[in-house]
Amino acid sequence: MKILIVGGGNMGLTFARAFVNSHVVVPHQLTILERAESDRVEMLKEQNIGHIVTDPSLVKEADLIILAVKPQDFEALQHVIKQHVDKDQVFLSIMAGIKLESIVKDLGVTKVIRAMPNLPSQIGMGMTAYTCTEEVSRFEQGAVQNLLATTGKTLNVGKEELIDSVTAVSGSGPAYVFYFIEAMIQAAVSTGISHPEATLLVVQTFKGSLSLFQQNSLSCQEWISKVASRGGTTEAAILSFNEHNLNAIIKSGIHAALSRAVELGDE
């Protein structure tokens, strides 16, 4: 399979590295299309990942085209590559907010997969959800899923509207985790613990807790009950969280992200 990635930014480069490093794709099968005036061209060539080109006509030589540009750049991009695409080619879009219908209409193609990866994809620990048009065959879906799996876990959500929900949960999710980690570090510092020590305490607590959760079948509530003994320190913290409706605040934040994802898709 010949793959062409449109856009050599962070996510485009993440995909390129993951494909090659996992040996799912050999470098000569991979091409990255970048703007001629981009200052990234030389940097990309130094990566020795695949062919780095600036000629949009080379799109026609690929079996799979990955659209890894910013959503606001798609309108200009489609005018550049539309004349070079073929309806039998498969398109994988990781452009947030750009709907399948828009890609089909603007490029004149039928086989389109829309995916939402997240930041940990950069280290092979990502979560990528996807959906696709009916014209994408099972074989083609399987091939793309194997590629996406080189960056972490994958999930076919079926309905496209759920991609917005995924954006609000796992797409934006790493920022929520970092936010909570930072809040715990600041709280620890406020009690007199030094910042380096607070960081160690909090980060290792997150790592250990996640490992426990993954290696056992207990629910979060069951794990909480194991830590929060009646009348103890943990129970005091949980009661405070509940008193201040922390659960509702988190839910409200995710719904705010969802609303914004829907807005971006409609713009």
GULO-741847 format. One record per residue (C-alpha): x, y, z; residue in one letter. Coordinates in nm, 2 decimals. Last residue first. Layout:
GULO-741847
PT      x      y      z rest
PT      X      Y      Z    A
...
end
This chain:
GULO-741847
PT      x      y      z rest
PT  -1.88   2.64   1.09    E
PT  -2.10   2.34   1.16    D
PT  -1.82   2.11   1.26    G
PT  -1.66   2.37   1.48    L
PT  -1.99   2.42   1.66    E
PT  -2.03   2.05   1.72    V
PT  -1.68   2.04   1.87    A
PT  -1.76   2.34   2.09    R
PT  -2.07   2.17   2.23    S
PT  -1.87   1.86   2.30    L
PT  -1.60   2.06   2.49    A
PT  -1.87   2.23   2.70    A
PT  -2.02   1.88   2.76    H
PT  -1.68   1.77   2.88    I
PT  -1.66   2.06   3.12    G
PT  -2.01   2.01   3.26    S
PT  -1.92   1.65   3.33    K
PT  -1.61   1.76   3.52    I
PT  -1.81   2.02   3.72    I
PT  -2.09   1.76   3.79    A
PT  -1.83   1.52   3.94    N
PT  -1.67   1.80   4.14    L
PT  -2.01   1.89   4.30    N
PT  -1.85   2.10   4.58    H
PT  -2.00   1.88   4.85    E
PT  -1.90   1.57   4.65    N
PT  -1.54   1.67   4.63    F
PT  -1.55   1.75   5.00    S
PT  -1.70   1.41   5.08    L
PT  -1.43   1.25   4.87    I
PT  -1.15   1.43   5.07    A
PT  -1.30   1.34   5.41    A
PT  -1.34   0.98   5.29    E
PT  -0.97   0.98   5.20    T
PT  -0.87   1.10   5.55    T
PT  -1.06   0.84   5.74    G
PT  -1.41   0.82   5.91    G
PT  -1.50   0.51   5.71    R
PT  -1.21   0.38   5.51    S
PT  -1.16   0.54   5.17    A
PT  -0.89   0.34   4.99    V
PT  -1.08   0.01   4.92    K
PT  -1.40   0.21   4.87    S
PT  -1.24   0.41   4.60    I
PT  -1.13   0.09   4.42    W
PT  -1.49  -0.04   4.42    E
PT  -1.62   0.30   4.29    Q
PT  -1.36   0.28   4.01    C
PT  -1.48  -0.06   3.91    S
PT  -1.29  -0.38   3.99    L
PT  -1.17  -0.60   3.70    S
PT  -0.80  -0.59   3.77    N
PT  -0.47  -0.52   3.59    Q
PT  -0.59  -0.20   3.42    Q
PT  -0.72  -0.04   3.74    F
PT  -0.41  -0.12   3.94    L
PT  -0.19   0.01   3.66    S
PT  -0.39   0.33   3.65    L
PT  -0.35   0.38   4.03    S
PT   0.02   0.32   4.01    G
PT   0.08   0.57   3.73    K
PT  -0.14   0.83   3.89    F
PT   0.02   0.79   4.23    T
PT   0.36   0.80   4.07    Q
PT   0.28   1.13   3.91    V
PT   0.14   1.28   4.23    V
PT   0.42   1.18   4.47    L
PT   0.70   1.26   4.23    L
PT   0.55   1.60   4.14    T
PT   0.51   1.68   4.51    A
PT   0.87   1.59   4.58    E
PT   0.99   1.82   4.30    P
PT   0.76   2.10   4.42    H
PT   0.86   2.08   4.79    S
PT   0.59   1.96   5.03    I
PT   0.46   2.23   5.27    G
PT   0.08   2.18   5.25    T
PT   0.05   2.43   4.97    S
PT   0.30   2.23   4.77    V
PT   0.07   1.93   4.78    A
PT  -0.23   2.13   4.66    A
PT  -0.02   2.27   4.37    Q
PT   0.08   1.91   4.28    I
PT  -0.28   1.80   4.30    M
PT  -0.40   2.08   4.07    A
PT  -0.12   2.01   3.83    E
PT  -0.22   1.64   3.81    I
PT  -0.58   1.74   3.76    F
PT  -0.50   1.98   3.47    Y
PT  -0.27   1.72   3.32    F
PT  -0.55   1.47   3.32    V
PT  -0.80   1.72   3.17    Y
PT  -0.54   1.81   2.90    A
PT  -0.51   1.44   2.81    P
PT  -0.89   1.42   2.77    G
PT  -0.93   1.67   2.48    S
PT  -0.93   1.40   2.22    G
PT  -1.03   1.13   2.47    S
PT  -1.35   1.28   2.60    V
PT  -1.46   1.59   2.41    A
PT  -1.32   1.47   2.07    T
PT  -1.48   1.13   2.14    V
PT  -1.82   1.30   2.18    S
PT  -1.76   1.49   1.85    D
PT  -1.67   1.15   1.69    I
PT  -2.01   1.02   1.82    L
PT  -2.19   1.22   1.55    E
PT  -2.02   1.00   1.29    E
PT  -2.20   0.68   1.40    K
PT  -1.99   0.37   1.38    G
PT  -1.77   0.42   1.69    V
PT  -1.48   0.21   1.55    N
PT  -1.22   0.21   1.84    L
PT  -0.84   0.21   1.82    T
PT  -0.57   0.17   2.08    K
PT  -0.21   0.30   2.04    G
PT  -0.01   0.47   1.76    T
PT   0.06   0.16   1.56    T
PT  -0.31   0.07   1.59    A
PT  -0.39   0.35   1.34    L
PT  -0.21   0.16   1.07    L
PT  -0.38  -0.17   1.15    N
PT  -0.72   0.02   1.15    Q
PT  -0.64   0.15   0.81    V
PT  -0.58  -0.20   0.67    A
PT  -0.89  -0.33   0.84    G
PT  -1.11  -0.05   0.71    Q
PT  -0.98  -0.12   0.36    E
PT  -1.05  -0.49   0.39    F
PT  -1.40  -0.42   0.53    R
PT  -1.47  -0.20   0.23    S
PT  -1.50   0.18   0.25    V
PT  -1.81   0.28   0.04    E
PT  -2.03   0.30   0.35    E
PT  -1.85   0.61   0.47    T
PT  -1.62   0.59   0.77    C
PT  -1.59   0.60   1.15    T
PT  -1.29   0.64   1.38    Y
PT  -1.17   0.65   1.74    A
PT  -0.80   0.69   1.82    T
PT  -0.66   0.65   2.17    M
PT  -0.29   0.70   2.20    G
PT  -0.01   0.51   2.38    M
PT   0.23   0.48   2.09    G
PT   0.45   0.77   2.21    I
PT   0.31   1.04   1.99    Q
PT  -0.03   0.88   2.00    S
PT  -0.04   1.02   2.36    P
PT  -0.17   1.34   2.21    L
PT  -0.51   1.21   2.08    N
PT  -0.65   1.06   1.77    P
PT  -0.99   1.14   1.61    M
PT  -1.06   0.96   1.29    A
PT  -1.27   1.02   0.98    R
PT  -1.25   0.75   0.71    I
PT  -1.35   0.84   0.35    V
PT  -1.41   0.63   0.04    K
PT  -1.65   0.83  -0.18    T
PT  -1.45   1.10  -0.35    V
PT  -1.54   1.43  -0.52    G
PT  -1.29   1.63  -0.31    L
PT  -1.53   1.89  -0.17    D
PT  -1.84   1.67  -0.16    K
PT  -1.68   1.36   0.00    V
PT  -1.47   1.57   0.24    I
PT  -1.78   1.78   0.34    S
PT  -2.00   1.47   0.39    E
PT  -1.73   1.31   0.61    L
PT  -1.74   1.60   0.84    K
PT  -1.45   1.84   0.92    I
PT  -1.46   1.91   1.29    G
PT  -1.11   1.80   1.38    A
PT  -0.90   1.71   1.08    M
PT  -0.77   1.35   1.12    I
PT  -0.90   1.25   0.78    S
PT  -0.82   0.91   0.62    L
PT  -0.89   0.91   0.24    F
PT  -0.91   0.59   0.04    V
PT  -0.86   0.61  -0.34    Q
PT  -1.11   0.46  -0.57    D
PT  -1.27   0.80  -0.64    K
PT  -0.95   0.94  -0.78    D
PT  -0.76   1.25  -0.67    V
PT  -0.54   1.48  -0.88    H
PT  -0.79   1.76  -0.97    Q
PT  -0.90   1.78  -0.60    K
PT  -0.55   1.84  -0.47    I
PT  -0.50   2.22  -0.47    V
PT  -0.86   2.33  -0.44    H
PT  -0.90   2.08  -0.15    Q
PT  -0.61   2.23   0.03    L
PT  -0.74   2.58   0.04    A
PT  -1.06   2.47   0.21    E
PT  -0.88   2.22   0.43    F
PT  -0.65   2.48   0.59    D
PT  -0.90   2.58   0.87    Q
PT  -0.92   2.21   0.97    P
PT  -0.54   2.20   1.03    K
PT  -0.36   1.95   0.80    V
PT  -0.33   1.57   0.85    A
PT  -0.54   1.44   0.56    L
PT  -0.41   1.09   0.51    I
PT  -0.42   0.97   0.15    I
PT  -0.43   0.59   0.10    L
PT  -0.36   0.42  -0.24    D
PT  -0.12   0.69  -0.35    A
PT   0.00   0.78  -0.70    E
PT  -0.27   1.05  -0.76    K
PT  -0.15   1.25  -0.46    V
PT   0.18   1.31  -0.66    L
PT   0.00   1.60  -0.83    S
PT   0.04   1.80  -0.51    P
PT   0.41   1.85  -0.58    D
PT   0.59   1.95  -0.25    T
PT   0.75   1.62  -0.17    V
PT   0.92   1.45   0.12    I
PT   0.98   1.08   0.05    H
PT   0.99   0.86   0.36    G
PT   1.11   0.86   0.71    I
PT   1.47   0.98   0.67    N
PT   1.40   1.25   0.94    Q
PT   1.64   1.50   0.77    E
PT   1.39   1.53   0.48    K
PT   1.13   1.65   0.73    L
PT   1.36   1.92   0.86    M
PT   1.42   2.04   0.51    E
PT   1.05   2.07   0.43    V
PT   0.95   2.22   0.76    R
PT   1.01   2.58   0.66    D
PT   0.70   2.56   0.44    S
PT   0.71   2.75   0.11    E
PT   0.66   2.43  -0.10    A
PT   0.37   2.32   0.12    R
PT   0.42   1.96   0.25    E
PT   0.33   1.62   0.11    L
PT   0.47   1.33   0.30    I
PT   0.53   1.01   0.11    T
PT   0.55   0.65   0.24    L
PT   0.60   0.33   0.05    Q
PT   0.97   0.39   0.02    H
PT   0.99   0.41   0.40    P
PT   0.86   0.06   0.47    V
PT   0.51   0.04   0.62    V
PT   0.39  -0.19   0.90    V
PT   0.74  -0.20   1.02    H
PT   0.64  -0.06   1.36    S
PT   0.90   0.21   1.33    N
PT   0.77   0.30   0.98    V
PT   0.40   0.34   1.06    F
PT   0.47   0.51   1.40    A
PT   0.71   0.76   1.25    R
PT   0.48   0.86   0.97    A
PT   0.18   0.88   1.21    F
PT   0.36   1.11   1.45    T
PT   0.49   1.32   1.16    L
PT   0.14   1.38   1.04    G
PT   0.03   1.45   1.40    M
PT   0.30   1.71   1.47    N
PT   0.31   1.87   1.13    G
PT   0.41   1.71   0.80    G
PT   0.09   1.77   0.62    G
PT  -0.08   1.56   0.35    V
PT   0.04   1.20   0.43    I
PT   0.07   0.98   0.12    L
PT   0.06   0.60   0.16    I
PT   0.13   0.34  -0.10    K
PT   0.00   0.00   0.00    M
end
